[in-house]
Amino acid sequence: MQAPCLEISYVEQVFSGDTAISTITGNTGGLKTAQMKGLERIAGRRVSPDMVVSPELAKELCTVAFELGRQVGVLISRSGQVEAVMVGDHRSIMIPALKQFRVSGGRLKGLRCVHTHLAGEDISEDDLMDLLFLRLDMMTVVKMEQGAATRLYSAHLVPQAVDGRNWILLPPEIPSQQARSCREFIAALEDDFAKARPVREIDSGRDRAILISVTPLSKAKAQESMDELVDLARSAEVIILDTVVQRREKINPRLILGKGKLGEIMLTALRLNANLLIFDQELNPSQVRSITDHTELRVIDRTQLILDIFARRALSREGKLQIEMAQLKYMLPRLTTRDDALSRLTGGIGGRGPGETRLEVDRRRINDRLSKLAKKLKEVGREREQRRSRRRKKDLPVLSLVGYTNAGKSTLLNTLTNSAIVAEDKLFATLDPTSRRLRFPEDVEVIITDTVGFIRNLPEELLKAFKATLEELHEADVLVHVIDLSNPRCADHIQVVEELLRELELDAIPCLKVFNKIDLVEPEVVAEQLRLHEAVALSARDAATFAPFLDRARSLVLKKWQKRGEGKGERLTV
């Protein structure tokens, strides 16, 4: 059997009154009217829910398959109704898309597939892949001899792999001598999957996700990237059920990871009742569709996760506008709505031709909204520029806190200025820039500003959207680069921040490195880092550790303003 197909060559609905009973799909080209009538008779059948397939239906499938020289199969619901009849070729059969039968992540499909093998083959690898990817209740092959049904060979999924396999092959049965009740067997199987789910993970109000990374990086680098994705997911209040890291030199252009590994992930999702897959790599629209079609789970990537976190945290009008713009720009190339009929009109009488498709309408509306957002952001930018002008007139130096997300910038600002800005142990707890006055010893007063944290591979849409906010940094006299020394990846974090500062053309502004959270590391580590970097160390929660920082920051401010005063032919007085 081949992988599930999304497009079929022929579909005929058989109607009883106004209700569609079943569909005939697949390779029906060249069939005679009498042969189509035979398929229609199969489509109208119903079997006992306690049987995998009735002996009469098994016989009829074999008779038709023998006559056509093509494989024939049916999809049967748990109530015993034949939901679809499928016609293949002499080697394989294609199962159509089953979107109308979609279920939640933790359930089987509620359909079993029964089909013929013309040459008496056993259940094939393709059959087992269809069983897995479609989450069918059961896959059954009817073995036939000269058009007669002789044996039923069945397989079903299991919650835990057995000998490295995610399915079990059942003993063959004679169609007229089926020993077990199919209905009770499937119910017991569903119970087994339910029991395998961790009770602690059941929370209907939150997404339940499996985190996936497919990368050519080394094992250590791949794990570091996954650890950060875990932190992002937790910041988004996602329940993390499992993490999967697959190292591949060549990324699958369609599914990102190998089909076998994707099958394992699907079974894990089924067992753990997951409803979301989060990929560490950025996915293109085609990849999202392919993975979604195979798994029937929601699929997002790292960029979309970060955008969601920003959307949750933005409080100011400007922040909300920036996030909405970034989300729309991300969404625009990913619109997948199709209107093949090309017949939906946006106007009434006078509309000539097929009119705009739904996709075109959505794109136009998004572009219109982006234009409005751009205008509003310009207005906000002018307001921010006016505030900066008033600040410059007061001749107050500006210190801007920069650094990797969750490095402790907001906590440092709170302790320095006795403020109560939201400071949490989460990524991107701060999005909206916040400014406070700070008085150094000897009556030197400055403005200190907290800004959004940086992160590895910061989405380009966010960088563009937050351009107005990041322009605040260009007004800084001194940048204070706050570094979480307790993080084992702090060296990488320093590099990421410095690269972003260069990209934003901020590397010419004096920068003071501040190693934070020294209370969480050994003194020898602090001493070594201070030796390697021209920096100061402190604990943002303990004002008693601030003296070296205040001295260096004051010195840099006075030095910068001394140069500014000399440039203006003035002398700085404190």
Sequence and secondary structure as in RCSB ss.txt:
>XXXX:A:sequence
MQAPCLEISYVEQVFSGDTAISTITGNTGGLKTAQMKGLERIAGRRVSPDMVVSPELAKELCTVAFELGRQVGVL
ISRSGQVEAVMVGDHRSIMIPALKQFRVSGGRLKGLRCVHTHLAGEDISEDDLMDLLFLRLDMMTVVKMEQGAAT
RLYSAHLVPQAVDGRNWILLPPEIPSQQARSCREFIAALEDDFAKARPVREIDSGRDRAILISVTPLSKAKAQES
MDELVDLARSAEVIILDTVVQRREKINPRLILGKGKLGEIMLTALRLNANLLIFDQELNPSQVRSITDHTELRVI
DRTQLILDIFARRALSREGKLQIEMAQLKYMLPRLTTRDDALSRLTGGIGGRGPGETRLEVDRRRINDRLSKLAK
KLKEVGREREQRRSRRRKKDLPVLSLVGYTNAGKSTLLNTLTNSAIVAEDKLFATLDPTSRRLRFPEDVEVIITD
TVGFIRNLPEELLKAFKATLEELHEADVLVHVIDLSNPRCADHIQVVEELLRELELDAIPCLKVFNKIDLVEPEV
VAEQLRLHEAVALSARDAATFAPFLDRARSLVLKKWQKRGEGKGERLTV
>XXXX:A:secstr
     S  S EEEEEETTEEEEEEEE  TT  HHHHHHHHHHHT B  TTSSS HHHHHHHHHHHHHHTS EEEE
EETTSBEEEEEE  SS       GGG   TTS  SEEEEEEETT     HHHHHHHHHTT SEEEEEEEETTEEE
EEEEEEEEEEEETTEEEEE   B TT   S HHHHHHHHHHHHHHHS GGG  TTS EEEEEEEESS HHHHHHH
HHHHHHHHHHTT EEEEEEEEE SS BTTTBS HHHHHHHHHHHHHHT  EEEESS   HHHHHHHHHHH SEEE
EHHHHHHHHHHHH  SHHHHHHHHHHHHHHHGGG     TT    SSSTT  TT   HHHHHHHHHHHHHHHHHH
HHHHHHHHHHHHHHHHHHTT  EEEEEEBTTSSHHHHHHHHHT      SSTT   S EEEEEEEGGGEEEEEEE
   B TT  HHHHHHTHHHHHHHHT SEEEEEEETTSTTHHHHHHHHHHHHHHTT TTS EEEEEE GGGS HHH
HHHHHHHSSEEE  TT GGG HHHHHHHHHHHHHHHHHHHHHTT     
